[in-house]
């Protein structure tokens, strides 16, 4: 069996991200010649070329792309395993919940109250993240559970339960051509400028880059863009904005997610509490 050490995977991923031996070596805190030698050794052991080198350019081969993608998942899994092993042996470990600011559809207080009644309840640390890295928190073990939005967040490799489903609305400035409509369709938004979410691969917006909902709402107020969002993220509607239902936009689901390999009672009890809090 061909095996790579985790440190060697870190070498490959750093160079794949930087596409520059000097920057990658600095990121890894090793000498550039040592990194070059390590990459040649890895390629020789695997029997494939991972990088295309020239005097001015470093590029990824298809094999390199594949190893970067799967290697990153492997490193996350190792990191999560180490964190969870340490936490499993810590009787005082807290439960860590990640979400985006305002991204609980108004359910968090009820969930925490229900969880407090669980026999094995722990203190809950709430972690806030940007639009792109909540799932990373779950995959690499920085968080135990997370509140995510489907279909927007990538749920691959995560177990999840739907807590709440809601329609989506378009947020526009008060004077916008659509502001007075009772409802609209997605086709009515053609030609409009939509936000580009910072750090989110595949974000197809053409407008300015935004990092969170608060920043985005400010940009809408000054007529730089409009946005389609789950209704709960914008209620009550801020002054100067209008909220119009989008009848043919797929519903948004707030889900409680966790690593599908994580079967600790710490997590199971929180899932039970969350489902109990939202069940009529």
C-alpha positions, 0 to 999 in steps of 0.5 A, a space after each residue: 500500500 502506498 502511504 503518505 504522512 500527514 506532513 507530506 499532505 500538508 506539503 502538497 496542499 500548501 504548494 497547491 494553494 500557493 503555486 509558488 515554492 517560496 511562499 509555500 515553504 514560508 507557510 510551512 516554515 521550512 527551507 525551499 530546497 527541502 520542500 522541492 526535494 519532498 515534493 519530488 520524493 512524493 511524486 516518485 513514491 506515487 508514480 504520478 506528476 503532481 505539479 508542472 514546473 517552469 522557471 516562472 510558473 508552478 501549475 497543478 496536474 489533474 493528479 495534483 488537483 485530486 490529491 489536493 481535494 482529497 488530501 484536504 479532507 483527509 487532514 480535516 478528518 485527522 484533525 477532527 479525530 484528534 480533537 474528538 479523542 481529547 474531548 471524549 476523555 474530558 468530562 468537562 468538555 463544552 459543546 461548541 455550536 457554530 452559526 452565522 450571526 442571525 442565522 438561527 431563524 429565532 430558534 436558538 433560545 428555545 433550543 438552548 432551553 430544551 438542551 439545558 433539561 438534558 441529563 448530560 447537558 454541557 455548557 454551550 460555546 457559540 461560535 460565529 463564522 463567515 459565509 464560507 467556513 461553517 462546514 469547515 468548523 464541523 469537518 475539522 472538529 473546531 465545532 461539534 454542531 452547526 446551524 446551516 442553511 440548505 441548499 446553500 451550505 455544502 452538507 457533504 459528509 455531514 449528518 443533518 436534521 431539518 429544523 425549519 423551512 421557510 420561503 425566500 424573499 428579495 430585499 430591495 431599496 424602498 424606491 426600487 421598481 419591485 418594492 411595491 409588488 406583492 410577489 415576484 418571480 426569479 425571472 423578474 430579477 434578470 439584469 439585477 446586481 446580486 452580491 458576491 459572497 466573500 470566500 464562497 467558491 462558485 458564488 455567481 453574484 456580479 455585485 460587490 463582495 460582501 462578508 455578511 448579511 449586515 454588510 449586504 443590507 448596507 449595500 442594498 440601501 445605497 442601491 449597489 445590489 439586491 439579494 434573495 435570502 431566507 425570510 428570517 434573516 431580514 425580519 424585521 425589515 430594516 428601514 429603507 428596505 423592502 421585502 418581497 416574496 419570490 414565489 418560484 425560489 426553492 425554500 430555504 431549510 435551517 438544518 442542524 448539522 454535525 460530522 456524520 462520523 461523530 456519534 458522541 453522546 455530547 452531540 446526540 443529546 443536543 440533536 435530541 434537544 433541538 428536534 424537541 424544541 421545534 416539534 409542535 
